[in-house]
Structure formats: C-alpha cells, structure tokens
Amino acid sequence: MADIRLEGVGHSYDGGRTWAVKPTTWTWRGSRAYALLGPSGCGKTTLLNIISGLITPTEGRVFFDDRDVTGVPTAGRNIAQVFQFPVLYEEMSVYDNLAFPLRNRKVPKQEVDRRVREVSRLLGLDQVLGRRSRRLDAGRQQIVSLGRGLVRSQVAAVLLDEPLTVVDPALKWTLRSKLKEIHRDTGHTLVYVTHDQTEALTFADEVVVLNEGAIVQAGEPSELFLSPSHEFVGHFIGSPGMNMLPAEIAGDVVRVGREEVGTVREPLPPGPVRIGVRPEFVRITPAGASPGVTARVTGIDRMGAYDLVHATASEHRLIAKTEAGCSYRPDAVEFLHFPADRTFLFRDQVRCGSLAPLNGRGQA
Ligand SMILES: Nc1ncnc2c1ncn2[C@@H]1O[C@H](COP(=O)(O)OP(=O)(O)OP(=O)(O)O)[C@@H](O)[C@H]1O
C-alpha cells in the first residue's frame, strides 16, 4: 500500500483564473482510511481524480512512494475507484462482476473464488452471487460496485467518491462498518470522499477537511471536534456548529460589546477576533464564572435527547446545548460560561489563541 504524496499539486479548469484545487502539499499515508470531507464544489472530486490519474494537475507532482506518477494514466497506477453511481456489467452475474478485476489481472482461479466469497459475505451479497446485476435494485448494484473496488488486495489505493449516495439510509450504517472491517482486513489505503460529516467521522482514521480548494485541517475525528484550527472546521463539523462571537482585544482583555469576557492566554495584538466555543461546552451558570458572557435567552428548541438554548450577547447570537427538559425561559438574562480549555480565538478565520479567565474570577 503506497504513500501517496502530492507536492504543490493544484488544478485550474480555466487556465489559472480560478483554482478548483489550490496548490497543495500533502501525503496520504499507506494503509490508512481517510475521509476527504467538504461542501459541494470545494474540489473533492478534482483532488480524487488527480490521485487516480483521470486528471493531470495544472501544477505540481504526484508520487506513489518514490515513483513520480504525474503523467501516468489511471491504468498504470494500480488504483481501484468506486463512483457515486453503479458501474457494472449489467448482463454479468454478481459473481462475475466481483471476479472481473481479479481475472483481468490473471489472479489464480482459487484465489479469485476466495476473495469474491469473502467480500460478498462481508457486504451481504452471498445470496445474490448468481443473479444478473441488472436484476438488482440501484442500492444493491452500488454495493456490488463497492465490492468490485474492494476485491483486489494488492492495490496502491482504493478511492471512493460518495459511494453510498444511492444506498438506503438504513443500510448505510451497516455498510460503513463493513467497509471498516474490510479495511482492517486488507490494509488498503482508502480515500473516501463525502460531504456528510457523520459519514466521515464514523468511518475514517483521519479526516481531511477541504474548503474552497484548500485543506484547512486534517486530524482524527475527535481532534477536529475538540480543537478546530480553522473557523470553517468549527462550523462544518458539529451540529449545530461552533458559536463564533465577534469580540475585541484591548491589552490582554477580550471584550464582547462592552463586557469583559476573559483575557488572552498568550499575548496577541489588539483588534477584532472571534471567540469560538461549541454549543456542547457552553455552561449556563448562576455564578458568573469567567470566562463567559451575559446573554439574553431568546428561545429553546426541545430536540428530544437534548435542548438547544438560543441566546444573544451584545446582539450576537449563540447556542448552548443542555440536558433535555431545561427550565430556562425566553427573555431571562443568564451567564454563559465558556470553559477555557474548550474556547478558542480566531483571526482571519485561523485559530490564533485561546481565552483565559479574567483575573481572580475563574471557576475552581
Ligand atoms: N470539468 C470541469 N470543468 C470546469 N469546472 C469544473 C469541472 N469540474 C469541476 N469544476 C469546478 O471545480 C470546482 C470543484 O469541483 P469538484 O467537482 O471537484 O468539487 P466537489 O467538492 O467534488 O463537489 P461535489 O460534492 O458537488 O461533487 C467547482 O467550482 C466546479 O464547478
């Protein structure tokens, strides 16, 4: 399983006026399962097609280990690719479709049979192996496509572009965990494109977040949630996303409107910043433990398993996620505490520091 290294790789579809993927240096390490996560149009498919060789990048070089494959077409890269919609030989049986990538590479018959049966068992296809592919519904056909992508054990990487889009939602959970199981078994390098954070977070060892053609952060799911280094990651991951509260630094004090809400943990130049804190970590406290802000409750959403308390501080909106059945009332004025180790400062969208308690007013 190869390391896939992108060195200064960028792609423009319009002769360099705009960049679908901005020049990027990044390594996909062998045998890891990656999710490439980002909103529609951020460049995920372009990046995937650069790895597979369907697109030659406008700039930069692509390496599989030490081999420069920048000009090598897909067929010479030993890649398996699964697309959003089924790509199958409809007149062939499910068995023959799964066997095709192996037979094509002259894998011995016994080994073909072993791999086809193993993958079909894991994906729940063993009852339909003899059936013609066109007789299956679209969701099942896509599972066969997935199987074709995973059946070869010796590939440089398996690339999956939103492979579960046409699959029934109830089946998605099962398939994601099967995919994880197959990954553990084969040790493929997997790159799984999705715009769905749940899909990315449940499946991947490492999530690479792409926005406007640039990788803004990569890390384990918990790291992206607990310690976002870019505002976009704060918004895009989490439901609801991170609160972003416009604030101002003067000296070492951080203010929201006129209220002093905390201090800077490390010295920062004066001027505007945004305070980022996830709804899960905001605590509504009577004691006014710093850092935090005074806010007026504007509404409560009862979500069943939890409540979302909406509030405004100096006309900026923020949300606290609380236990279900909370007793806060609209128009009440409350103190919202921001735990210092979960609250960050952002400037020009990039994390630049963290918030500390006002002297002598921290929570024990
Ligand atoms: N063949 C093309 N010609 C011109 N522009 C393109 C082409 N393919 C993609 N683009 C543009 O490049 C940018 C990135 O597109 P890309 O399909 O890589 O994004 P994506 O994140 O995969 O989106 P989606 O999730 O909607 O598939 C978009 O602005 C898109 O309009």
The ligand as an SDF file (V2000), in Angstrom:
LIG
                    3D

 31 33  0  0  0  0  0  0  0  0999 V2000
  -14.9130   19.6480  -15.8440 N   0  0  0  0  0  0  0  0  0  0  0  0
  -14.9750   20.8270  -15.2390 C   0  0  0  0  0  0  0  0  0  0  0  0
  -14.8760   21.9770  -15.9190 N   0  0  0  0  0  0  0  0  0  0  0  0
  -14.9240   23.1830  -15.3140 C   0  0  0  0  0  0  0  0  0  0  0  0
  -15.0940   23.3510  -13.9690 N   0  0  0  0  0  0  0  0  0  0  0  0
  -15.2040   22.2350  -13.2330 C   0  0  0  0  0  0  0  0  0  0  0  0
  -15.1580   20.9250  -13.8180 C   0  0  0  0  0  0  0  0  0  0  0  0
  -15.2900   20.0160  -12.8060 N   0  0  0  0  0  0  0  0  0  0  0  0
  -15.4210   20.7190  -11.6630 C   0  0  0  0  0  0  0  0  0  0  0  0
  -15.3610   22.0410  -11.9160 N   0  0  0  0  0  0  0  0  0  0  0  0
  -15.4310   23.1190  -10.9240 C   0  0  0  0  0  0  0  0  0  0  0  0
  -14.3590   22.9220   -9.9960 O   0  0  0  0  0  0  0  0  0  0  0  0
  -14.7810   23.1660   -8.6620 C   0  0  0  0  0  0  0  0  0  0  0  0
  -14.5840   21.9210   -7.8060 C   0  0  0  0  0  0  0  0  0  0  0  0
  -15.4340   20.8960   -8.2890 O   0  0  0  0  0  0  0  0  0  0  0  0
  -15.4160   19.4070   -7.7110 P   0  0  0  0  0  0  0  0  0  0  0  0
  -16.4130   18.6150   -8.5030 O   0  0  0  0  0  0  0  0  0  0  0  0
  -14.0240   18.9430   -7.6470 O   0  0  0  0  0  0  0  0  0  0  0  0
  -15.9660   19.6600   -6.2350 O   0  0  0  0  0  0  0  0  0  0  0  0
  -16.6520   18.6380   -5.2130 P   0  0  0  0  0  0  0  0  0  0  0  0
  -16.2330   19.0830   -3.8760 O   0  0  0  0  0  0  0  0  0  0  0  0
  -16.3480   17.2400   -5.6250 O   0  0  0  0  0  0  0  0  0  0  0  0
  -18.1960   18.9320   -5.4340 O   0  0  0  0  0  0  0  0  0  0  0  0
  -19.4590   17.9290   -5.2930 P   0  0  0  0  0  0  0  0  0  0  0  0
  -19.5010   17.4760   -3.8630 O   0  0  0  0  0  0  0  0  0  0  0  0
  -20.6060   18.8050   -5.6680 O   0  0  0  0  0  0  0  0  0  0  0  0
  -19.2090   16.7980   -6.2540 O   0  0  0  0  0  0  0  0  0  0  0  0
  -16.2410   23.6090   -8.7400 C   0  0  0  0  0  0  0  0  0  0  0  0
  -16.2710   25.0120   -8.7790 O   0  0  0  0  0  0  0  0  0  0  0  0
  -16.7040   23.0450  -10.0790 C   0  0  0  0  0  0  0  0  0  0  0  0
  -17.7150   23.8390  -10.6340 O   0  0  0  0  0  0  0  0  0  0  0  0
  1  2  1  0
  2  3  1  0
  2  7  2  0
  3  4  2  0
  4  5  1  0
  5  6  2  0
  6  7  1  0
  6 10  1  0
  7  8  1  0
  8  9  2  0
  9 10  1  0
 10 11  1  0
 11 12  1  0
 11 30  1  0
 12 13  1  0
 13 14  1  0
 13 28  1  0
 14 15  1  0
 15 16  1  0
 16 17  2  0
 16 18  1  0
 16 19  1  0
 19 20  1  0
 20 21  2  0
 20 22  1  0
 20 23  1  0
 23 24  1  0
 24 25  2  0
 24 26  1  0
 24 27  1  0
 28 29  1  0
 28 30  1  0
 30 31  1  0
M  END
$$$$
